[in-house]
Amino acid sequence: MSQFTSGFWDVYIGAISVVSIIACAVFLKMQSVRKSVEADTTGHVWDENLQEYNNPMPRWWAWLFYVTVVFALGYLALYPGLGSFQGLLGWSQIGQLHDETQAANAQFGPLYEKYEKLDVAEVAKNPEALAIGQKLFLNYCAQCHASDAGGSPGSEGRPGFPNLTDKDWLWGGTPEAIKMSVTEGRRGVMPPFGAALGPESTRDVAHYVLSLSNGKHDTARADRGKEKFQQFCVACHGAEGKGNPALGAPDLTDGVWLHGAREADIVYQITNGRQNQMPSHKDLLSPAKIHLLTAYVYSLSAPPK
């Protein structure tokens, strides 16, 4: 990959840009001069009597193109566009974003900070704070959890996104746990057991898992799968299958399925495992905004008081 990061490409891009613009100006000049020919037409005729005259472009039209050439050269001198040259103004997208973010924080920061001093449960009862939190949620969370926070269940290989409006929490539904999830992100990993169990034992474990939530299952398979479950699954899901919020291991007894409740869905997960990740937002949002967002998410499932 070193050939794509060498300084040659900066020079190459800059040279191509400048030469292309100058070539446009030269071409315009060539097309603006009447050529010395014996006839006033080029000899091209259409529809019997439509002739192409040998006239240069109108001056006003040519000058419009010259203006674009001058503009292009001025732009490349002032702004990035010639390889690694940053332009005389030193402008960058990152710099502009930083400046706009700073201006927005200066304008709205005091409003966020007012609620940061309050307890999350208290903020979750404030309509004004929840309105702000909802806007943050729609901007940063709705892409995965949906605009109504209802999430999106997956099946087999498709990812699933948790429903934030129920009381089923992989990592805990307390204000502290929710804030930690938003701030640091989460990474849930279930190792694949297909090779260790084999196809038939994998189905047996799947039926035992279904039996834990009174799902439709084969009793004989579930009985055989219980032993394998105790051998391979209790470390994360517990002896009774109730999960472990410290590991993000789901409760298998509550009938809530993030990745599908069919036998095929469960067999797929046992066979192939899972790797789910929620990104960290600490570099995107200030602590005050995270506090408001936490309060909004908490309010979606918190019992009314």
BALOBA-1460 file (C-alpha; in Angstrom, 3 decimals):
// residues 305
<rec num="1" residu="m" x="0.000" y="0.000" z="0.000"/>
<rec num="2" residu="s" x="2.997" y="2.323" z="0.283"/>
<rec num="3" residu="q" x="2.714" y="3.302" z="-3.390"/>
<rec num="4" residu="f" x="-0.686" y="4.864" z="-2.656"/>
<rec num="5" residu="t" x="0.594" y="7.020" z="0.200"/>
<rec num="6" residu="s" x="3.772" y="8.404" z="-1.346"/>
<rec num="7" residu="g" x="4.265" y="12.097" z="-2.108"/>
<rec num="8" residu="f" x="4.123" y="11.367" z="-5.836"/>
<rec num="9" residu="w" x="0.339" y="11.285" z="-5.822"/>
<rec num="10" residu="d" x="0.093" y="14.788" z="-4.335"/>
<rec num="11" residu="v" x="2.178" y="16.141" z="-7.198"/>
<rec num="12" residu="y" x="0.289" y="14.026" z="-9.741"/>
<rec num="13" residu="i" x="-3.143" y="15.241" z="-8.599"/>
<rec num="14" residu="g" x="-2.011" y="18.863" z="-8.400"/>
<rec num="15" residu="a" x="-0.407" y="18.763" z="-11.845"/>
<rec num="16" residu="i" x="-3.436" y="17.113" z="-13.461"/>
<rec num="17" residu="s" x="-5.767" y="19.718" z="-11.950"/>
<rec num="18" residu="v" x="-3.728" y="22.752" z="-13.003"/>
<rec num="19" residu="v" x="-2.897" y="21.420" z="-16.478"/>
<rec num="20" residu="s" x="-6.567" y="20.569" z="-17.097"/>
<rec num="21" residu="i" x="-7.709" y="24.078" z="-16.200"/>
<rec num="22" residu="i" x="-5.018" y="25.734" z="-18.344"/>
<rec num="23" residu="a" x="-5.852" y="23.379" z="-21.209"/>
<rec num="24" residu="c" x="-9.472" y="24.536" z="-21.006"/>
<rec num="25" residu="a" x="-8.323" y="28.149" z="-21.315"/>
<rec num="26" residu="v" x="-6.132" y="27.320" z="-24.325"/>
<rec num="27" residu="f" x="-8.977" y="25.441" z="-25.987"/>
<rec num="28" residu="l" x="-11.306" y="28.405" z="-25.443"/>
<rec num="29" residu="k" x="-8.763" y="30.700" z="-27.044"/>
<rec num="30" residu="m" x="-8.446" y="28.433" z="-30.045"/>
<rec num="31" residu="q" x="-12.224" y="28.322" z="-30.503"/>
<rec num="32" residu="s" x="-12.552" y="32.097" z="-30.185"/>
<rec num="33" residu="v" x="-10.394" y="32.928" z="-33.217"/>
<rec num="34" residu="r" x="-11.774" y="32.932" z="-36.779"/>
<rec num="35" residu="k" x="-9.756" y="30.640" z="-38.956"/>
<rec num="36" residu="s" x="-8.646" y="31.749" z="-42.404"/>
<rec num="37" residu="v" x="-10.660" y="29.672" z="-44.863"/>
<rec num="38" residu="e" x="-11.961" y="30.280" z="-48.363"/>
<rec num="39" residu="a" x="-15.640" y="29.804" z="-47.450"/>
<rec num="40" residu="d" x="-17.814" y="31.216" z="-44.666"/>
<rec num="41" residu="t" x="-19.135" y="27.767" z="-43.810"/>
<rec num="42" residu="t" x="-17.508" y="24.547" z="-42.720"/>
<rec num="43" residu="g" x="-19.214" y="22.603" z="-45.461"/>
<rec num="44" residu="h" x="-21.516" y="20.709" z="-43.079"/>
<rec num="45" residu="v" x="-25.159" y="20.703" z="-44.213"/>
<rec num="46" residu="w" x="-28.213" y="19.151" z="-42.491"/>
<rec num="47" residu="d" x="-31.782" y="18.810" z="-43.660"/>
<rec num="48" residu="e" x="-30.881" y="19.961" z="-47.149"/>
<rec num="49" residu="n" x="-30.208" y="23.631" z="-46.320"/>
<rec num="50" residu="l" x="-29.002" y="23.993" z="-42.696"/>
<rec num="51" residu="q" x="-25.347" y="25.035" z="-42.905"/>
<rec num="52" residu="e" x="-22.717" y="25.301" z="-40.163"/>
<rec num="53" residu="y" x="-20.968" y="28.647" z="-40.369"/>
<rec num="54" residu="n" x="-17.303" y="29.053" z="-39.544"/>
<rec num="55" residu="n" x="-17.760" y="31.686" z="-36.821"/>
<rec num="56" residu="p" x="-16.005" y="31.843" z="-33.440"/>
<rec num="57" residu="m" x="-18.045" y="31.666" z="-30.226"/>
<rec num="58" residu="p" x="-19.685" y="34.919" z="-29.120"/>
<rec num="59" residu="r" x="-17.344" y="37.016" z="-26.993"/>
<rec num="60" residu="w" x="-19.704" y="37.171" z="-24.021"/>
<rec num="61" residu="w" x="-20.010" y="33.386" z="-24.016"/>
<rec num="62" residu="a" x="-16.256" y="32.860" z="-24.205"/>
<rec num="63" residu="w" x="-15.665" y="35.331" z="-21.376"/>
<rec num="64" residu="l" x="-18.080" y="33.381" z="-19.157"/>
<rec num="65" residu="f" x="-15.854" y="30.349" z="-19.613"/>
<rec num="66" residu="y" x="-12.750" y="32.414" z="-18.904"/>
<rec num="67" residu="v" x="-14.351" y="33.532" z="-15.647"/>
<rec num="68" residu="t" x="-14.797" y="29.880" z="-14.610"/>
<rec num="69" residu="v" x="-11.111" y="29.236" z="-15.358"/>
<rec num="70" residu="v" x="-10.028" y="32.182" z="-13.191"/>
<rec num="71" residu="f" x="-12.427" y="31.084" z="-10.459"/>
<rec num="72" residu="a" x="-11.022" y="27.530" z="-10.548"/>
<rec num="73" residu="l" x="-7.432" y="28.749" z="-10.226"/>
<rec num="74" residu="g" x="-8.380" y="31.105" z="-7.404"/>
<rec num="75" residu="y" x="-10.253" y="28.338" z="-5.592"/>
<rec num="76" residu="l" x="-7.288" y="25.961" z="-5.790"/>
<rec num="77" residu="a" x="-5.032" y="28.699" z="-4.426"/>
<rec num="78" residu="l" x="-7.299" y="29.421" z="-1.445"/>
<rec num="79" residu="y" x="-8.772" y="26.009" z="-0.628"/>
<rec num="80" residu="p" x="-7.563" y="22.375" z="-0.592"/>
<rec num="81" residu="g" x="-7.597" y="20.760" z="-4.008"/>
<rec num="82" residu="l" x="-3.964" y="20.301" z="-5.044"/>
<rec num="83" residu="g" x="-2.943" y="17.112" z="-3.302"/>
<rec num="84" residu="s" x="-1.725" y="17.829" z="0.227"/>
<rec num="85" residu="f" x="-1.665" y="21.605" z="-0.300"/>
<rec num="86" residu="q" x="-4.102" y="23.035" z="2.272"/>
<rec num="87" residu="g" x="-4.744" y="26.342" z="0.531"/>
<rec num="88" residu="l" x="-3.770" y="29.846" z="1.580"/>
<rec num="89" residu="l" x="-6.810" y="30.174" z="3.886"/>
<rec num="90" residu="g" x="-6.007" y="26.965" z="5.755"/>
<rec num="91" residu="w" x="-9.647" y="25.838" z="5.588"/>
<rec num="92" residu="s" x="-10.680" y="22.219" z="6.215"/>
<rec num="93" residu="q" x="-13.923" y="20.356" z="6.765"/>
<rec num="94" residu="i" x="-12.736" y="19.174" z="10.162"/>
<rec num="95" residu="g" x="-11.816" y="22.708" z="11.170"/>
<rec num="96" residu="q" x="-15.188" y="24.077" z="10.091"/>
<rec num="97" residu="l" x="-17.003" y="21.298" z="11.957"/>
<rec num="98" residu="h" x="-14.952" y="22.065" z="15.060"/>
<rec num="99" residu="d" x="-15.767" y="25.768" z="14.852"/>
<rec num="100" residu="e" x="-19.472" y="25.143" z="14.329"/>
<rec num="101" residu="t" x="-19.532" y="22.645" z="17.180"/>
<rec num="102" residu="q" x="-17.835" y="25.119" z="19.472"/>
<rec num="103" residu="a" x="-20.344" y="27.816" z="18.522"/>
<rec num="104" residu="a" x="-23.277" y="25.456" z="19.120"/>
<rec num="105" residu="n" x="-21.874" y="24.379" z="22.482"/>
<rec num="106" residu="a" x="-21.463" y="28.005" z="23.513"/>
<rec num="107" residu="q" x="-25.073" y="28.731" z="22.580"/>
<rec num="108" residu="f" x="-26.790" y="25.598" z="23.904"/>
<rec num="109" residu="g" x="-24.263" y="24.372" z="26.491"/>
<rec num="110" residu="p" x="-25.885" y="26.161" z="29.447"/>
<rec num="111" residu="l" x="-29.221" y="24.505" z="28.637"/>
<rec num="112" residu="y" x="-27.671" y="21.024" z="28.659"/>
<rec num="113" residu="e" x="-25.645" y="21.731" z="31.777"/>
<rec num="114" residu="k" x="-28.773" y="22.783" z="33.656"/>
<rec num="115" residu="y" x="-30.091" y="19.232" z="33.444"/>
<rec num="116" residu="e" x="-26.701" y="17.585" z="33.971"/>
<rec num="117" residu="k" x="-26.832" y="18.636" z="37.620"/>
<rec num="118" residu="l" x="-30.066" y="16.704" z="38.161"/>
<rec num="119" residu="d" x="-30.522" y="12.995" z="38.769"/>
<rec num="120" residu="v" x="-31.318" y="10.939" z="35.652"/>
<rec num="121" residu="a" x="-34.625" y="9.725" z="37.102"/>
<rec num="122" residu="e" x="-35.636" y="13.321" z="37.800"/>
<rec num="123" residu="v" x="-34.640" y="14.500" z="34.326"/>
<rec num="124" residu="a" x="-36.672" y="11.613" z="32.871"/>
<rec num="125" residu="k" x="-39.831" y="13.269" z="34.252"/>
<rec num="126" residu="n" x="-39.144" y="16.683" z="32.727"/>
<rec num="127" residu="p" x="-41.026" y="17.192" z="29.419"/>
<rec num="128" residu="e" x="-38.610" y="19.863" z="28.172"/>
<rec num="129" residu="a" x="-35.589" y="17.679" z="28.900"/>
<rec num="130" residu="l" x="-37.224" y="14.663" z="27.254"/>
<rec num="131" residu="a" x="-37.935" y="16.709" z="24.119"/>
<rec num="132" residu="i" x="-34.224" y="17.546" z="23.877"/>
<rec num="133" residu="g" x="-33.273" y="13.946" z="24.626"/>
<rec num="134" residu="q" x="-35.591" y="12.703" z="21.909"/>
<rec num="135" residu="k" x="-33.883" y="14.925" z="19.331"/>
<rec num="136" residu="l" x="-30.511" y="13.553" z="20.411"/>
<rec num="137" residu="f" x="-31.892" y="10.029" z="20.145"/>
<rec num="138" residu="l" x="-33.220" y="10.635" z="16.632"/>
<rec num="139" residu="n" x="-29.850" y="12.030" z="15.546"/>
<rec num="140" residu="y" x="-27.575" y="9.421" z="17.089"/>
<rec num="141" residu="c" x="-29.576" y="6.277" z="17.915"/>
<rec num="142" residu="a" x="-32.567" y="5.911" z="15.601"/>
<rec num="143" residu="q" x="-30.447" y="4.507" z="12.768"/>
<rec num="144" residu="c" x="-30.200" y="1.230" z="14.705"/>
<rec num="145" residu="h" x="-32.939" y="1.304" z="17.343"/>
<rec num="146" residu="a" x="-35.573" y="2.953" z="15.066"/>
<rec num="147" residu="s" x="-37.250" y="6.303" z="15.635"/>
<rec num="148" residu="d" x="-39.696" y="4.775" z="18.139"/>
<rec num="149" residu="a" x="-36.845" y="2.949" z="19.936"/>
<rec num="150" residu="g" x="-38.571" y="-0.336" z="19.129"/>
<rec num="151" residu="g" x="-35.409" y="-1.834" z="17.687"/>
<rec num="152" residu="s" x="-35.278" y="-4.419" z="14.946"/>
<rec num="153" residu="p" x="-35.092" y="-8.182" z="15.504"/>
<rec num="154" residu="g" x="-32.648" y="-10.111" z="13.377"/>
<rec num="155" residu="s" x="-32.656" y="-13.714" z="12.191"/>
<rec num="156" residu="e" x="-29.867" y="-16.105" z="11.315"/>
<rec num="157" residu="g" x="-27.094" y="-13.924" z="9.832"/>
<rec num="158" residu="r" x="-28.896" y="-10.575" z="10.010"/>
<rec num="159" residu="p" x="-28.073" y="-8.278" z="12.952"/>
<rec num="160" residu="g" x="-30.680" y="-7.427" z="15.551"/>
<rec num="161" residu="f" x="-31.046" y="-4.182" z="17.481"/>
<rec num="162" residu="p" x="-32.587" y="-4.196" z="20.971"/>
<rec num="163" residu="n" x="-35.994" y="-2.777" z="21.770"/>
<rec num="164" residu="l" x="-35.430" y="0.021" z="24.291"/>
<rec num="165" residu="t" x="-39.089" y="0.376" z="25.265"/>
<rec num="166" residu="d" x="-39.496" y="-2.946" z="27.078"/>
<rec num="167" residu="k" x="-37.944" y="-4.021" z="30.361"/>
<rec num="168" residu="d" x="-35.540" y="-6.536" z="28.842"/>
<rec num="169" residu="w" x="-31.967" y="-5.246" z="29.088"/>
<rec num="170" residu="l" x="-28.833" y="-7.069" z="27.999"/>
<rec num="171" residu="w" x="-26.498" y="-4.851" z="30.027"/>
<rec num="172" residu="g" x="-28.915" y="-3.582" z="32.664"/>
<rec num="173" residu="g" x="-31.627" y="-0.928" z="32.584"/>
<rec num="174" residu="t" x="-30.524" y="1.254" z="35.482"/>
<rec num="175" residu="p" x="-29.548" y="4.871" z="34.749"/>
<rec num="176" residu="e" x="-25.940" y="4.003" z="35.513"/>
<rec num="177" residu="a" x="-25.909" y="1.008" z="33.157"/>
<rec num="178" residu="i" x="-27.604" y="2.934" z="30.351"/>
<rec num="179" residu="k" x="-25.180" y="5.833" z="30.686"/>
<rec num="180" residu="m" x="-22.260" y="3.412" z="30.567"/>
<rec num="181" residu="s" x="-23.675" y="1.823" z="27.398"/>
<rec num="182" residu="v" x="-24.066" y="5.195" z="25.686"/>
<rec num="183" residu="t" x="-20.700" y="6.523" z="26.837"/>
<rec num="184" residu="e" x="-18.399" y="3.554" z="26.330"/>
<rec num="185" residu="g" x="-20.395" y="1.437" z="23.908"/>
<rec num="186" residu="r" x="-20.893" y="-2.306" z="24.286"/>
<rec num="187" residu="r" x="-19.437" y="-5.372" z="22.632"/>
<rec num="188" residu="g" x="-21.276" y="-8.646" z="23.041"/>
<rec num="189" residu="v" x="-19.576" y="-11.855" z="21.934"/>
<rec num="190" residu="m" x="-21.034" y="-15.349" z="21.842"/>
<rec num="191" residu="p" x="-18.486" y="-17.930" z="20.712"/>
<rec num="192" residu="p" x="-19.459" y="-20.524" z="18.056"/>
<rec num="193" residu="f" x="-20.135" y="-24.025" z="19.363"/>
<rec num="194" residu="g" x="-21.147" y="-25.762" z="16.150"/>
<rec num="195" residu="a" x="-17.824" y="-27.573" z="15.724"/>
<rec num="196" residu="a" x="-17.756" y="-28.735" z="19.353"/>
<rec num="197" residu="l" x="-21.385" y="-29.865" z="19.507"/>
<rec num="198" residu="g" x="-22.071" y="-31.181" z="16.038"/>
<rec num="199" residu="p" x="-25.351" y="-30.746" z="14.138"/>
<rec num="200" residu="e" x="-27.551" y="-33.058" z="16.245"/>
<rec num="201" residu="s" x="-26.362" y="-31.855" z="19.652"/>
<rec num="202" residu="t" x="-26.724" y="-28.270" z="18.442"/>
<rec num="203" residu="r" x="-30.390" y="-28.941" z="17.671"/>
<rec num="204" residu="d" x="-30.784" y="-30.591" z="21.071"/>
<rec num="205" residu="v" x="-29.428" y="-27.501" z="22.831"/>
<rec num="206" residu="a" x="-31.669" y="-25.278" z="20.713"/>
<rec num="207" residu="h" x="-34.739" y="-27.219" z="21.828"/>
<rec num="208" residu="y" x="-33.637" y="-27.010" z="25.447"/>
<rec num="209" residu="v" x="-33.236" y="-23.246" z="25.082"/>
<rec num="210" residu="l" x="-36.744" y="-23.057" z="23.601"/>
<rec num="211" residu="s" x="-38.084" y="-25.033" z="26.543"/>
<rec num="212" residu="l" x="-36.715" y="-22.456" z="28.997"/>
<rec num="213" residu="s" x="-39.260" y="-19.901" z="27.768"/>
<rec num="214" residu="n" x="-42.038" y="-22.455" z="27.135"/>
<rec num="215" residu="g" x="-41.503" y="-22.207" z="23.394"/>
<rec num="216" residu="k" x="-42.497" y="-24.948" z="20.981"/>
<rec num="217" residu="h" x="-39.924" y="-27.707" z="21.393"/>
<rec num="218" residu="d" x="-39.236" y="-31.425" z="21.194"/>
<rec num="219" residu="t" x="-39.148" y="-32.774" z="24.743"/>
<rec num="220" residu="a" x="-36.765" y="-35.623" z="23.970"/>
<rec num="221" residu="r" x="-34.303" y="-33.271" z="22.284"/>
<rec num="222" residu="a" x="-34.633" y="-30.762" z="25.128"/>
<rec num="223" residu="d" x="-33.819" y="-33.467" z="27.672"/>
<rec num="224" residu="r" x="-30.680" y="-34.402" z="25.759"/>
<rec num="225" residu="g" x="-29.755" y="-30.767" z="25.225"/>
<rec num="226" residu="k" x="-29.894" y="-29.875" z="28.923"/>
<rec num="227" residu="e" x="-26.628" y="-31.686" z="29.648"/>
<rec num="228" residu="k" x="-24.853" y="-29.959" z="26.767"/>
<rec num="229" residu="f" x="-26.268" y="-26.624" z="27.889"/>
<rec num="230" residu="q" x="-24.812" y="-27.158" z="31.357"/>
<rec num="231" residu="q" x="-21.486" y="-27.981" z="29.767"/>
<rec num="232" residu="f" x="-21.188" y="-25.162" z="27.218"/>
<rec num="233" residu="c" x="-23.623" y="-22.362" z="28.090"/>
<rec num="234" residu="v" x="-23.944" y="-21.871" z="31.848"/>
<rec num="235" residu="a" x="-20.729" y="-19.839" z="32.102"/>
<rec num="236" residu="c" x="-22.537" y="-16.905" z="30.484"/>
<rec num="237" residu="h" x="-26.254" y="-17.629" z="30.670"/>
<rec num="238" residu="g" x="-26.265" y="-19.196" z="34.141"/>
<rec num="239" residu="a" x="-27.512" y="-22.593" z="35.305"/>
<rec num="240" residu="e" x="-31.135" y="-21.510" z="34.901"/>
<rec num="241" residu="g" x="-30.551" y="-19.614" z="31.654"/>
<rec num="242" residu="k" x="-31.405" y="-16.221" z="33.158"/>
<rec num="243" residu="g" x="-28.387" y="-14.486" z="31.652"/>
<rec num="244" residu="n" x="-25.789" y="-12.154" z="33.082"/>
<rec num="245" residu="p" x="-26.013" y="-8.350" z="32.570"/>
<rec num="246" residu="a" x="-22.338" y="-7.977" z="33.445"/>
<rec num="247" residu="l" x="-21.475" y="-9.919" z="30.276"/>
<rec num="248" residu="g" x="-24.422" y="-8.822" z="28.170"/>
<rec num="249" residu="a" x="-25.608" y="-12.452" z="28.106"/>
<rec num="250" residu="p" x="-29.378" y="-12.485" z="27.472"/>
<rec num="251" residu="d" x="-32.017" y="-14.054" z="29.680"/>
<rec num="252" residu="l" x="-33.221" y="-17.127" z="27.801"/>
<rec num="253" residu="t" x="-36.312" y="-17.622" z="29.968"/>
<rec num="254" residu="d" x="-38.262" y="-14.421" z="29.293"/>
<rec num="255" residu="g" x="-39.437" y="-15.069" z="25.754"/>
<rec num="256" residu="v" x="-37.687" y="-11.982" z="24.336"/>
<rec num="257" residu="w" x="-35.533" y="-12.881" z="21.336"/>
<rec num="258" residu="l" x="-33.197" y="-10.400" z="19.716"/>
<rec num="259" residu="h" x="-32.119" y="-12.676" z="16.871"/>
<rec num="260" residu="g" x="-35.238" y="-14.752" z="16.299"/>
<rec num="261" residu="a" x="-37.111" y="-17.454" z="18.224"/>
<rec num="262" residu="r" x="-37.312" y="-20.124" z="15.516"/>
<rec num="263" residu="e" x="-35.342" y="-23.321" z="15.847"/>
<rec num="264" residu="a" x="-33.323" y="-22.339" z="12.772"/>
<rec num="265" residu="d" x="-32.431" y="-18.957" z="14.313"/>
<rec num="266" residu="i" x="-31.219" y="-20.476" z="17.566"/>
<rec num="267" residu="v" x="-29.330" y="-23.266" z="15.794"/>
<rec num="268" residu="y" x="-27.613" y="-20.615" z="13.648"/>
<rec num="269" residu="q" x="-26.476" y="-18.662" z="16.702"/>
<rec num="270" residu="i" x="-25.210" y="-21.707" z="18.570"/>
<rec num="271" residu="t" x="-23.379" y="-22.900" z="15.468"/>
<rec num="272" residu="n" x="-21.839" y="-19.618" z="14.336"/>
<rec num="273" residu="g" x="-21.821" y="-17.468" z="17.460"/>
<rec num="274" residu="r" x="-22.481" y="-13.738" z="17.533"/>
<rec num="275" residu="q" x="-20.477" y="-10.512" z="17.645"/>
<rec num="276" residu="n" x="-22.607" y="-7.438" z="18.272"/>
<rec num="277" residu="q" x="-21.243" y="-3.979" z="18.923"/>
<rec num="278" residu="m" x="-22.750" y="-0.707" z="19.996"/>
<rec num="279" residu="p" x="-20.376" y="2.198" z="19.257"/>
<rec num="280" residu="s" x="-19.104" y="4.528" z="21.940"/>
<rec num="281" residu="h" x="-20.563" y="8.036" z="21.930"/>
<rec num="282" residu="k" x="-18.152" y="9.742" z="24.311"/>
<rec num="283" residu="d" x="-16.252" y="11.301" z="21.407"/>
<rec num="284" residu="l" x="-19.461" y="12.471" z="19.721"/>
<rec num="285" residu="l" x="-21.461" y="13.835" z="22.629"/>
<rec num="286" residu="s" x="-20.579" y="15.929" z="25.651"/>
<rec num="287" residu="p" x="-21.256" y="14.490" z="29.140"/>
<rec num="288" residu="a" x="-24.255" y="16.812" z="29.454"/>
<rec num="289" residu="k" x="-25.790" y="15.510" z="26.216"/>
<rec num="290" residu="i" x="-25.115" y="11.912" z="27.249"/>
<rec num="291" residu="h" x="-26.892" y="12.662" z="30.532"/>
<rec num="292" residu="l" x="-29.973" y="13.928" z="28.658"/>
<rec num="293" residu="l" x="-29.888" y="11.014" z="26.222"/>
<rec num="294" residu="t" x="-29.627" y="8.569" z="29.116"/>
<rec num="295" residu="a" x="-32.655" y="10.153" z="30.763"/>
<rec num="296" residu="y" x="-34.680" y="9.864" z="27.553"/>
<rec num="297" residu="v" x="-33.788" y="6.192" z="27.029"/>
<rec num="298" residu="y" x="-34.480" y="5.474" z="30.703"/>
<rec num="299" residu="s" x="-37.898" y="7.124" z="30.424"/>
<rec num="300" residu="l" x="-38.931" y="4.766" z="27.623"/>
<rec num="301" residu="s" x="-39.129" y="1.784" z="29.941"/>
<rec num="302" residu="a" x="-39.015" y="3.306" z="33.426"/>
<rec num="303" residu="p" x="-42.168" y="2.765" z="35.502"/>
<rec num="304" residu="p" x="-44.257" y="5.947" z="35.812"/>
<rec num="305" residu="k" x="-44.330" y="7.546" z="39.262"/>
